[in-house]
Amino acid sequence: MERYAQAAPAKVNLALDILGRRPDGYHEMRMVMQTVSLCDAVTLEEGEKGFTLSARGITLPAGKKTLEQQAAEAFFAALGRPLPALRVTLEKRTPAYAGLGGGSADVAALLRLLRQRCAPDMPREELEKIGALTGSDMPFCVRGGTALAEGRGEILTDLPPLPDCRFVLCKPDFDLPTRPMFARLRLDGDRLRPEVDGMISALDRGDLAGAARCVGNVFETVLEPEERREIEAVKETLLRRGALAAAMSGSGPAVFGLFAPEAETAGAAEELRRRYAQVFEAEPVRRLLE
């Protein structure tokens, strides 16, 4: 097998709402998701024995099967073939445990590589279904672009591309694991909710400023006081430096600032880097797989 490589772009949640808990224990989501140019790199080549995964920039969990291996097994099971010997390498740049979908993006990139190499005629929808077996973000990360994600996140509707713009992404120096963040949610009563429908309408019009007015994330309502102070400080810096909007992505704690395409983002990034180690500039990315 030749050596194949694929970018694994991160994602941001332009608008994230949670409607309630489902009978299967998952939560009903409604989100507008966007791929961005901050990315890891995934390479695939023939291995000597079994499935091996190595990574630079992150410590892999020991003693358990990785999501990458689970996804590869599911891919070849769908083909009715045994898992061949594969060697996968990750070059990490996207912060882990940040709400930017870095782990899901890596798995999705591996699935695209396996399709390219072993089943180029496999429909995109089938690849997305295979991805959904290992994570709710996986179908979107396989497809990329701009999309409405519903259900657990696996029901996707393509949306018009986000107009040209720029992002500054900042991960504060703490983690917010996804499962505990869901456990904090109180789904009764009034909550500050993002304008998902307003975001969709703005995208239909190609209206960046209108989309920016609808940015929001319901997870920000369940931050602890110290977490909230840190998140709000990052948002305040981004807005003061010219962002049209700023919000936490996913279950956090990474924060993104959305800037007009002509805006100067270097000043915001430089100011945040004086305090935080993980600050990145990025642009929107269109669909990864047709």
N, C-alpha and C positions, 0 to 999 in steps of 0.2 A: 504493500500500500504506500502510495506517495504521502508526503507530508502536506496536510491541508490546514489552513488557518482561517479564522473567522473573528471579526470584531463582536464584542458582547456589550452593546450600549446599555447604559443605565436608563431608568425611567423616573419621571416625576408624576405625581398626582396633581393635576391642575385643580381638580375639584374632587373631594372625597366625602361621600355621605354613606351612612350605615342605617339601613331601614329597620332592621330587627333581627332577631335570632330565628333561624330556620329549624324545622323539625329534626334535621340531620345533625344539629349542633353547630353548624357553620352560621355565619352572619350574611344577611342579604345586603349586598353592596351596590352602590351606584356611583361610578367614578368616571371622570374624564382623564385619560392617561396619555402621556406624551413621552416618546423616546428622545433621549438627548445624547450629545456626542461624547460625553465622558464615557469611557469604555475600558473593559478588560480585553485581553486577547486570549483566544482558545485555539490550541493546535491539536491535531489528531493524526496519528500515524500507527502503523502496524506495531503491535507489541510482540513480546516473546512468549508470554504466558498470561492468560487471564486478562483482567482489566486493571490498569494501573493509572493513578492520578498523582501528578506532582504540581506544586504551586509555588510561585514566587510572590511574596507580598502578603501572604496570609498563612496561618497555621491550620492545617486540615485536622478535623476531629479524628481522634484515634479510636479504633475498636468498633467502628460501625460503618455500614455501607453508605457511601456518599450518594447524594442526589444524582450526581453525574452517572454513577454506575447504575442506579435504579432506572434512570431514563434510558440509558443504553440497552439495558435488559428489556425494558418495555418496547423499545423500538424494534429490536430483533424478534421479540415475541410476536409483534404485529406482522412481521414478515414471515413468521413461521420458520425462523432460522435460529440456530444457537448463537450465543454471543461469541464473536471471535476474539482473539487476543488483540487488545487495543491499548495504546499509550496516549494519554491525554495530559496536556500541560496547560496550566492557567497562569497568565501574567496579570496580577491583580493591580488595579488602580482605583476602581470604585470602592469607596469605604464599605466595609461589612457592617451589618446590623444598623443600617442608617435610614431605611425606608426608601432606598434608591433602587431596589431590585437587583443588586449586584449578583447575588447567588443565583437567582432565577435567570438572569441574563446569561450567565455562564452556561447553565444547563440548556437554555434555548439555543445558544450558539452551537453547542455540541450536537443537538438534534438537527440543526440546519446542516452541519457538516456531514452527519451520518446520512441524511437525505441526499445531499449532493453526491456523496461517494457511492452509496449503496442502493438508493431507490429514488432517482431523480424524477420519476413520474408520480411519486406519492403526492396526493393533493395536500395543499396547505392545511385544510381543515382536519385531515387525519393526523398530520404532525402535531397540530394544536391539541387534539384529543389525547395523543400520547403524552404531551407535555403536562396536561391537566392531571394526569395520574400522579405526578410528583409535586404539584404545587398550583395554587390558584392563580398566581401571577404568570405562570408559564405560558399559557396561550397568547397573552398579549406580548410577552417578551419574544416569542417565536415570530409573531407578525410584525410588531413595531408600528411606528407612525403615530397617528392620533386616533383614539378610539374611545367610545363609550363602553365601559366594562360593567356588566351586571351579574346577578346571581352571586356566586362566590368570587367572581372576577373573571370567570371563564367564558361568559356569554358576551361576545364582542360585536359591536356595530362600528364600522369604519366611519370616521368623521372627516370633514374637510381639513386639510393640513392647517396647523397653527401658522398664522402669518409669520413672516420673517421676524425674528427677535433674537435676543441673547439671554443667557442665564448666568447667574453666579450661584454656585452651590457651596454650602458650608455645613460641615458636620461638627457640632459641638463635641467636647471631650467627654462624652458619656454615651451609653447605649440605652435604647428603649426597646427591649425584646417584644416582639409582636404579640405573643400570647398573653402576657400580663397586661398589655395595653387594651386588648379586647376585653379582658376580665374587668377592667375599670369602668367600662361603658355602662351607663344607665340609660336604657332605651325608652323610658317613659317620661312624660312631661315635655315641656318646651326645651329645645336645644338650639344653639346657634348652628345653622345648617348652610352649607355652600349652595350656590345657585347653579345646580347642574344644568337645568333646562336653559337658563340664561347663558351659560357657557356654550351650549350647543348652538343656540341661536346666533351668538356672536361669531362662532366659527363659520356658520352658514353664510354670514355676511362678510367674512374676511376682516372682522373688526377686532384688532388686537387690543385696543383700549377697552372695548366692551368685554372681551374675554378676561382681561385683567381685573375688571370690577367684580367678576364672579369667582375669582380664585378663593379657595377655602378648604379647610380640612377639619372634620368633626373631631378627630383625635386631639386637636388642640384644646378641646373643652375638658379633657380629663388629665391634663398635665398636673403634676405636683407643683407646689409653689416655687421651689428652687429650679425645677425644669422649666417652668413657665418664664421665670425671669431671664434664663439663658436664651430660650427661644425668642422671646420678645426683644432682647437686646440685639440678636442677629437680625431680626426682621427690621428693627428700627434703623440699624446701620444701612441695610440695603435700600430702604425707602428714602432715607436721608440722602443717599448717594444716587438717587434717581430712578430706582426701580418703580415700575408701574404697579407692582403687587409683590407680596412676599408671603410665603406660607410654608408650613412644615410639609414634607412629602411622606406619604405612607404613614406608618406608625411611628416615624421619626427615628432619631432626632434631627436628621438633615433638613436644612431650610433652603429653599430656592428663592431667588429674586428674579422676576421677569422684567426684562428691559426692552425698550424699543430698539430696533436694529441699528439706529444711528447713535445710540447712547454709548457713553464711555463707561465700560465696566471695570477697567483696570484699577480705578481708584477704590471702588467698593471691595474688590478682591484684595488689594494691598492692605487696606485698613483691617479687614477681617483676619488676614494672615499674621498680623501683629499679635493676635490673641489665639488663633486656632491653627492647628497643623494641617487640617484637611479642608482646603478651599480650592475651588475649581471654576474655571470659566467654560461655558459650553454653548451649543446651539441646538435647535430642534433637528431631529433626524426623521426623514420620511420612512414609509413602510419598508421593512426589511425583506419581506417574502410575499410575493404575489400569489 
